[in-house]
Amino acid sequence: MRDATLFIGDLHLDPEVRPATVALFLAFLRGPARDAARLYILGDLFEAWVGDDDNSPGYEPILAGLRELAASGVPTAFICGNRDFLAGTLFGERSGCELLSDPSPIVLNGLPTLLTHGDRLCTDDNEHMQFRAHVAQPQVRAAFLTRPLAERQAEARALRRRSEEHKQNKPEAIMDVNPGAVQAALAEHGARLMIHGHTHRPALHGDPVERAVVGDWGECGSVLRCTPGGVLELLRLHPDMTVETVVTAPLPGTNA
């Protein structure tokens, strides 16, 4: 029986560098995800996605696993992150995922909810916001995609190295979401709950919960589950597919 809605993000899949995380994700797609009513992927599924023409062999099992999940009857939706913002129509066809805009309003168990990757809310990180504005330009994306695939892959690796170096010198606070940006987004979309990733800081914020953050994946996975009864469960998924409950809370306005 399909029941809960699942949310994941920030897997940063890299078949060459992090094969164990890829294996964990594939086991999740074959196992717990098959019992879901719906799966939402909130960006940064890949460590880098340099274009829909990337036919690297290591990606095919990931795309096939997503296609098989969708074919099994579990609708799967995807929001681009800052690592895979070049995922487009062909990615949707290759993965079987529905592509959603960022942000995307949904109704979760009757509750107006806003889904986003989360980096647009980190408005105190001026360097990242400038990068977002730059790569959002259609001419910049088009120019990048005309370059040879190997050249794009090399550029992505260089960008990741620079990003990691810059993070070492940034205060932790500016890499988190700005509370004012959160409130503005909720008000703009008339939402009572926001679900996002990007910050790698899994938590349920507020009482009642106003913001739910999915965690990143490594040796273990991070899954946010919303039960049919209206309970949010932040879970840690172990490699043997055992599930550890980190924290739970009822959806706002429910008696769960």
C-alpha positions in Angstrom: 0.0 0.0 0.0 1.4 3.3 -1.0 1.1 5.8 1.7 3.7 8.5 2.6 5.2 11.3 0.6 9.0 11.3 0.6 11.4 14.2 0.2 15.2 13.9 -0.4 17.9 16.2 -1.7 21.6 16.9 -1.7 22.8 13.4 -2.6 25.7 14.8 -4.7 25.9 11.5 -6.6 29.3 10.9 -8.2 29.8 7.3 -9.4 33.6 7.7 -9.6 34.2 9.4 -6.3 31.3 8.2 -4.1 30.1 4.8 -5.4 28.8 3.8 -1.9 26.4 6.7 -1.9 25.2 5.7 -5.4 24.7 2.2 -4.1 22.7 3.5 -1.1 20.5 5.6 -3.4 19.8 2.7 -5.8 18.9 0.5 -2.8 16.5 3.2 -1.6 14.8 3.3 -5.1 14.4 -0.4 -5.1 13.3 -0.6 -1.5 11.6 2.1 0.7 10.8 4.4 -2.2 8.6 1.7 -3.8 6.1 2.1 -1.0 5.8 5.9 -1.3 2.8 7.7 -2.7 5.2 10.2 -4.3 8.9 11.2 -4.2 10.2 14.7 -4.4 13.9 15.3 -5.1 14.9 18.8 -4.0 18.0 19.4 -6.1 21.7 18.5 -6.1 20.9 14.9 -7.0 24.3 14.9 -8.7 27.6 16.4 -7.7 27.6 18.0 -11.1 25.3 17.7 -14.1 26.9 19.5 -17.1 24.2 19.0 -19.6 21.5 16.4 -20.7 23.9 15.0 -23.3 26.3 13.7 -20.5 26.3 10.0 -21.3 28.8 9.0 -18.7 28.3 5.2 -18.0 28.1 5.8 -14.2 24.9 7.9 -14.6 22.9 5.3 -16.4 22.1 3.0 -13.4 20.9 6.1 -11.5 18.7 7.2 -14.4 17.4 3.7 -14.9 16.6 3.4 -11.2 14.5 6.5 -11.3 12.8 5.4 -14.5 11.9 2.0 -12.9 10.6 3.8 -9.8 8.3 6.0 -11.9 7.2 3.0 -14.0 6.3 1.1 -10.8 3.7 3.8 -10.1 5.5 6.2 -7.8 5.4 9.7 -9.3 8.8 11.3 -9.0 9.4 15.1 -9.2 12.7 16.9 -9.4 13.7 20.5 -8.6 17.1 21.6 -9.9 19.8 22.5 -7.4 22.9 24.6 -7.8 24.9 21.5 -8.8 22.4 20.3 -11.4 20.7 23.4 -12.6 21.4 22.4 -16.2 19.0 19.4 -16.0 16.4 19.9 -18.6 13.8 18.2 -20.7 16.0 15.3 -21.9 17.0 14.7 -18.3 13.3 14.4 -17.5 12.8 11.9 -20.3 15.9 9.9 -19.3 15.0 9.7 -15.6 11.2 9.6 -15.8 11.1 12.6 -13.4 8.6 15.5 -13.6 10.6 18.7 -13.7 9.3 21.4 -11.3 10.2 25.0 -11.1 12.1 26.5 -8.1 10.2 27.3 -6.0 7.1 25.1 -6.5 4.0 25.3 -4.4 2.2 22.0 -3.6 -0.6 20.9 -1.3 0.7 18.4 1.2 -2.1 16.6 3.2 -4.2 19.7 2.6 -1.5 22.1 3.7 -0.2 24.8 1.3 3.5 24.0 1.1 6.4 25.5 -0.7 9.3 23.3 -2.1 12.6 24.8 -3.1 16.2 23.7 -3.3 17.1 26.3 -0.8 20.1 28.2 -2.1 17.9 31.2 -3.2 17.2 31.8 0.5 20.9 32.1 1.4 20.8 35.8 0.6 23.6 36.7 3.1 26.1 34.7 0.9 26.8 37.4 -1.6 29.3 35.3 -3.6 26.8 32.5 -4.1 24.0 34.9 -5.0 26.2 36.5 -7.7 27.0 33.1 -9.1 23.2 32.3 -9.2 22.5 35.5 -11.1 25.3 34.8 -13.5 24.4 31.2 -14.5 20.7 32.1 -14.6 21.3 34.1 -17.8 20.2 32.2 -20.9 23.2 33.3 -22.9 25.6 32.1 -20.3 24.0 28.6 -20.1 23.7 28.4 -23.9 27.4 29.3 -24.3 28.5 26.7 -21.7 26.4 23.9 -23.4 28.1 24.5 -26.8 31.5 23.6 -25.3 32.7 20.0 -25.7 31.4 17.6 -23.0 34.9 16.8 -21.6 35.6 20.5 -21.3 32.4 21.1 -19.4 33.2 18.2 -17.1 36.7 19.6 -16.4 35.2 23.1 -15.7 32.7 21.6 -13.3 35.5 19.8 -11.3 37.4 23.1 -11.1 34.3 25.0 -9.9 33.7 22.4 -7.2 37.3 22.7 -6.0 37.0 26.5 -5.8 33.7 26.2 -4.1 35.1 23.9 -1.4 38.1 26.3 -0.9 35.9 29.3 -0.5 33.6 27.5 2.0 36.6 27.2 4.4 36.8 30.9 4.7 33.0 31.7 5.0 31.3 32.2 8.3 28.8 29.3 8.9 25.9 31.8 9.4 26.0 33.2 5.9 25.7 29.8 4.4 22.4 29.2 6.1 19.0 30.6 4.9 18.1 34.1 5.8 14.9 34.2 8.0 13.6 37.2 6.2 13.9 35.5 2.8 12.1 32.5 4.2 9.2 34.6 5.5 9.0 36.5 2.2 8.8 33.3 0.2 6.1 31.8 2.4 4.0 35.0 2.2 4.4 35.4 -1.5 3.1 31.9 -2.2 0.6 31.8 0.7 2.3 28.7 2.1 2.3 27.5 5.7 5.2 25.1 5.4 8.5 25.2 3.5 10.6 22.2 2.6 14.1 22.6 1.3 17.7 21.3 1.3 21.0 22.9 0.2 22.3 23.8 3.7 23.0 20.2 4.8 21.4 21.0 8.2 18.5 18.6 8.6 15.9 19.8 11.0 12.3 20.7 11.6 12.0 24.3 12.6 9.2 26.0 14.5 6.4 25.0 16.7 4.2 24.4 14.9 6.7 23.4 12.1 7.2 26.1 9.5 10.3 24.9 7.8 11.6 21.4 7.2 15.2 20.8 6.0 16.3 17.6 4.3 19.9 16.5 5.0 22.7 15.5 2.6 23.7 11.9 1.8 26.9 10.1 2.5 27.4 6.9 4.4 23.7 7.3 5.3 20.8 8.9 3.6 18.4 11.6 4.8 14.7 11.3 4.1 11.8 13.5 5.1 8.6 11.5 5.3 5.0 12.9 5.6 2.6 10.2 6.7 -1.1 10.1 5.6 -2.0 11.1 9.1 0.0 14.3 8.8 3.2 13.6 10.7 6.6 14.8 9.5 9.4 12.3 10.2 13.0 13.2 9.6 14.7 9.9 9.0 18.3 8.6 8.7 18.6 5.7 6.2 21.4 3.2 6.8 23.1 1.1 4.1 21.2 -2.0 5.3 18.0 -0.1 4.7 17.2 0.2 8.4 15.6 3.5 9.2 16.4 5.6 12.2 13.9 8.3 13.3 15.7 11.6 14.1 12.8 13.9 14.9 9.0 14.0 14.3 6.4 16.7 14.4 2.8 17.1 13.2 2.0 19.2 10.2 0.6 22.6 11.2 -3.1 22.5 11.8 -3.4 18.8 12.4 -4.1 16.8 15.5 -1.6 14.1 14.7 
